[in-house]
Amino acid sequence: MRYLLLTLFLCFSLNIHAQVLNAESLRKVTDTSGFSGSAGLNFALKRNTNDFLTISSNIHVQYKMHEHLVLFKNDVEFQKIEGEKLENNGISHLRYNYRFHPRIAWEVFVQGQYNKVSLIDFRGLVGTGPRFKLSTSEKYKFYLGTLIMYEHEELADGITPIQRDFRGSAYLSFSLYPTETISFNSTTYYQPKLSKFSDYRVSNQSSLTISLFKNFAFSTTYTFLFDQAPAVGIPNSQYDFTTGVAYFFD
C-alpha cells in the first residue's frame, strides 16, 4: 500500500503547464523516518491556444523525522507546439510541514516557476497555513487546507505590469484505494486575490494510478485550470491529459 500511495502522489501529480501546483501530490504517507522519493517520466497531449506534444520529467525528495516533514520537487517540461520548436518550462517547490496535532499540521512553502507557452516569465510564491485531516479510514482520505501566500508575477505579454499580491489558497483533497493495485486521487484549489476577489484561479487535478510491479507504476492524470486574469492572449481555461510511469525509492 505504501508503494501505491507514493506513485499516486508522484507520477505526475504536478503539471507545469497547469500553473497551479498540486501540493498534495508531493506527499508520501509513511510512519518511518528518513529519505524517500521518486523520479518520473511523462507524456502528454494538451490544448489551450494550440495543440501540444509534451515530455516532462520530475524528481521528488522527501525527508521525514517524527512530526517534521520536508518536501522538495523539481520538474522540467519540454513542449512541441504544432510542429514548432521545443519550448521548456520549469518549476521548483520546497515545503516544510510540522504536525502539532494528529489531525492538524502547519505548513510553509516557497515556489518558483516559468512557463513560456503561458507567457509567464517568472512567478514566485511564499505561503503558510494549516492543513486538516478530515478522515481516519485507510480506504479513503480527505484533507482540507487554508493558506495565505504572497505572489510575485512577471508576464511576457508586453502589457501586464509586474504583479505583487496576496492570495488565499484553499483546497480539498481526497484519495480512494479500492484495491491494493489501484488508486484514485483528486484535489481542487481555489485561489482568489485578497484585494480583489473577482481575480481568482480554480483548478482540479485527478489521477488514476495502477501499480505495475515493484517500484514502478502507471498513472494517468487530468488537470483543469480556470484563471480569471491570465496573460493577454492566453485563454481563461486550460486542460491537460497526462500519462506516464514513475520509479520510486525509500
C-alpha positions as CSV (number, residue, x, y, z in Angstrom):
1,M,0.0,0.0,0.0
2,R,2.8,2.5,0.8
3,Y,4.3,2.0,-2.7
4,L,0.9,2.7,-4.3
5,L,0.5,5.9,-2.2
6,L,3.8,7.2,-3.4
7,T,3.3,6.5,-7.0
8,L,-0.2,8.0,-6.9
9,F,1.2,11.2,-5.4
10,L,4.2,11.4,-7.7
11,C,3.5,10.1,-11.1
12,F,2.7,13.4,-12.3
13,S,0.8,15.0,-9.6
14,L,2.5,18.2,-10.6
15,N,1.6,19.6,-14.0
16,I,3.8,22.5,-15.0
17,H,1.6,23.9,-17.7
18,A,-1.5,23.9,-15.5
19,Q,0.4,26.6,-13.4
20,V,-1.2,25.6,-10.0
21,L,0.9,23.1,-8.1
22,N,-1.0,20.2,-6.5
23,A,0.9,20.2,-3.2
24,E,-0.9,17.0,-2.1
25,S,0.9,15.2,-4.9
26,L,4.2,15.7,-3.1
27,R,3.4,13.7,0.0
28,K,4.3,10.1,0.8
29,V,2.3,8.6,3.6
30,T,4.8,6.8,5.9
31,D,5.4,6.1,9.6
32,T,9.2,5.7,9.1
33,S,11.8,8.5,9.3
34,G,14.4,9.2,6.7
35,F,14.7,10.0,3.0
36,S,12.4,8.8,0.2
37,G,11.4,9.9,-3.2
38,S,10.9,9.2,-6.9
39,A,11.7,10.0,-10.5
40,G,9.1,10.1,-13.2
41,L,8.8,10.4,-17.0
42,N,5.5,11.6,-18.5
43,F,4.0,12.2,-21.9
44,A,1.0,14.4,-22.6
45,L,-1.3,15.8,-25.3
46,K,-2.6,19.3,-24.4
47,R,-4.6,22.1,-25.8
48,N,-5.0,25.8,-24.9
49,T,-4.4,28.2,-27.8
50,N,-2.7,25.4,-29.8
51,D,-2.2,21.6,-29.7
52,F,0.9,20.3,-27.8
53,L,3.0,17.2,-27.5
54,T,4.8,17.3,-24.2
55,I,7.5,15.3,-22.5
56,S,8.3,16.0,-18.8
57,S,10.5,14.7,-16.1
58,N,10.2,15.1,-12.4
59,I,12.3,14.5,-9.3
60,H,10.9,14.4,-5.7
61,V,12.8,14.0,-2.5
62,Q,11.2,13.8,1.0
63,Y,12.7,13.8,4.4
64,K,10.6,12.8,7.5
65,M,11.6,13.0,11.1
66,H,8.9,12.5,13.7
67,E,6.5,15.4,13.4
68,H,8.7,17.2,10.8
69,L,8.5,16.8,7.1
70,V,10.4,18.5,4.3
71,L,9.5,18.1,0.6
72,F,11.4,19.2,-2.5
73,K,10.1,18.9,-6.1
74,N,11.8,20.0,-9.3
75,D,10.3,19.5,-12.7
76,V,11.3,20.3,-16.3
77,E,8.9,20.1,-19.2
78,F,9.5,20.3,-23.0
79,Q,6.7,21.1,-25.4
80,K,6.4,20.9,-29.1
81,I,3.6,23.3,-30.4
82,E,2.0,22.2,-33.7
83,G,5.4,21.4,-35.4
84,E,7.2,24.4,-34.0
85,K,10.4,24.2,-31.9
86,L,10.6,22.8,-28.4
87,E,9.9,25.2,-25.5
88,N,10.9,24.4,-21.9
89,N,9.1,25.2,-18.7
90,G,10.1,24.6,-15.1
91,I,9.0,24.7,-11.5
92,S,10.7,24.1,-8.2
93,H,8.9,23.7,-4.9
94,L,10.1,23.5,-1.3
95,R,7.7,22.8,1.6
96,Y,8.1,22.3,5.4
97,N,5.3,20.6,7.3
98,Y,5.1,20.4,11.2
99,R,2.3,18.2,12.6
100,F,1.4,19.5,16.1
101,H,-1.8,17.5,16.3
102,P,-2.8,14.1,14.9
103,R,-5.2,15.9,12.5
104,I,-3.6,19.3,12.1
105,A,-0.3,20.4,10.5
106,W,1.2,23.8,9.8
107,E,3.0,24.3,6.5
108,V,5.4,26.9,5.0
109,F,6.4,26.8,1.3
110,V,8.3,28.6,-1.4
111,Q,7.9,28.1,-5.1
112,G,9.4,29.5,-8.3
113,Q,8.3,28.8,-11.9
114,Y,8.4,29.9,-15.5
115,N,6.2,29.0,-18.5
116,K,6.9,30.3,-21.9
117,V,3.7,29.0,-23.5
118,S,1.5,30.7,-20.9
119,L,3.8,33.9,-21.1
120,I,4.9,33.6,-17.5
121,D,8.5,34.9,-17.3
122,F,8.5,34.3,-13.6
123,R,6.1,33.5,-10.8
124,G,7.3,33.3,-7.2
125,L,5.2,32.2,-4.2
126,V,5.8,32.2,-0.5
127,G,2.9,30.9,1.7
128,T,1.9,29.4,5.0
129,G,-1.2,28.0,6.7
130,P,-2.8,25.0,8.4
131,R,-3.8,21.6,6.8
132,F,-6.6,19.5,8.4
133,K,-7.1,15.7,8.2
134,L,-10.8,15.1,7.9
135,S,-10.9,11.3,7.9
136,T,-9.3,8.3,9.6
137,S,-10.0,5.4,7.2
138,E,-7.2,3.8,5.3
139,K,-9.5,3.1,2.3
140,Y,-10.3,6.8,1.8
141,K,-8.6,10.0,2.9
142,F,-9.9,13.6,3.0
143,Y,-7.8,16.8,3.6
144,L,-8.6,20.5,3.8
145,G,-6.1,23.3,3.6
146,T,-6.4,27.0,4.1
147,L,-3.3,29.1,3.3
148,I,-2.3,32.6,2.5
149,M,0.5,33.4,0.0
150,Y,2.5,36.3,-1.4
151,E,2.8,36.2,-5.2
152,H,5.3,38.0,-7.5
153,E,4.5,37.5,-11.1
154,E,6.1,38.8,-14.3
155,L,4.3,38.2,-17.6
156,A,5.7,38.4,-21.1
157,D,2.6,39.8,-22.9
158,G,4.1,43.3,-23.1
159,I,1.1,44.8,-21.4
160,T,0.5,43.5,-17.9
161,P,2.7,45.2,-15.3
162,I,4.6,43.2,-12.6
163,Q,2.1,41.8,-10.1
164,R,2.7,41.8,-6.4
165,D,-0.3,40.5,-4.5
166,F,-1.5,38.4,-1.6
167,R,-3.7,35.4,-2.5
168,G,-5.7,32.9,-0.5
169,S,-5.3,29.2,-1.3
170,A,-8.0,26.8,-0.1
171,Y,-8.0,23.2,-1.2
172,L,-10.0,20.0,-0.7
173,S,-8.2,16.7,-1.5
174,F,-9.4,13.1,-1.4
175,S,-7.9,9.7,-2.1
176,L,-9.6,6.4,-2.7
177,Y,-8.0,2.9,-2.6
178,P,-10.5,0.3,-3.9
179,T,-7.8,-2.4,-4.3
180,E,-4.1,-3.0,-3.5
181,T,-3.1,-2.0,-7.0
182,I,-5.5,0.8,-8.0
183,S,-5.8,4.3,-6.5
184,F,-7.7,7.5,-7.3
185,N,-6.7,11.0,-6.1
186,S,-8.4,14.3,-6.7
187,T,-7.5,17.8,-5.5
188,T,-9.4,21.1,-6.1
189,Y,-7.9,24.5,-5.4
190,Y,-9.5,28.0,-5.1
191,Q,-7.0,30.9,-5.1
192,P,-8.5,34.4,-5.0
193,K,-6.6,37.7,-4.9
194,L,-7.3,39.1,-1.4
195,S,-7.6,42.7,-2.6
196,K,-9.9,41.7,-5.5
197,F,-11.9,38.5,-5.1
198,S,-13.1,38.7,-8.7
199,D,-9.5,37.8,-9.7
200,Y,-9.2,34.1,-8.9
201,R,-7.9,30.8,-10.1
202,V,-9.7,27.4,-9.8
203,S,-8.0,24.2,-10.6
204,N,-8.7,20.5,-10.3
205,Q,-6.3,17.6,-10.8
206,S,-7.5,13.9,-10.8
207,S,-5.2,10.9,-11.1
208,L,-5.7,7.2,-11.6
209,T,-2.7,5.0,-10.7
210,I,-2.2,1.4,-11.4
211,S,0.8,-0.5,-9.8
212,L,2.7,-2.4,-12.5
213,F,5.3,-4.2,-10.4
214,K,7.8,-3.5,-7.6
215,N,8.9,0.2,-7.6
216,F,7.0,1.0,-10.8
217,A,3.5,2.3,-11.6
218,F,1.4,3.7,-14.5
219,S,-0.5,6.9,-13.9
220,T,-3.0,8.9,-16.0
221,T,-3.9,12.4,-14.9
222,Y,-6.4,15.0,-15.9
223,T,-5.9,18.7,-14.9
224,F,-8.2,21.6,-15.4
225,L,-7.4,25.3,-14.7
226,F,-9.5,28.4,-14.9
227,D,-7.6,31.7,-14.4
228,Q,-9.8,34.8,-14.4
229,A,-6.9,37.1,-15.3
230,P,-4.2,35.3,-17.4
231,A,-1.6,37.0,-19.6
232,V,-3.1,38.8,-22.6
233,G,-3.8,36.3,-25.4
234,I,-3.9,33.3,-23.1
235,P,-7.4,31.6,-22.7
236,N,-9.1,31.7,-19.3
237,S,-9.5,27.9,-19.2
238,Q,-6.8,25.2,-20.0
239,Y,-6.7,21.5,-19.5
240,D,-4.0,18.7,-19.6
241,F,-4.2,15.0,-20.1
242,T,-1.0,13.3,-18.9
243,T,0.2,9.7,-19.0
244,G,3.4,8.4,-17.5
245,V,5.4,6.0,-15.4
246,A,7.4,6.5,-12.2
247,Y,10.2,4.8,-10.3
248,F,10.3,5.3,-6.6
249,F,12.7,4.6,-3.7
250,D,13.0,4.7,0.0
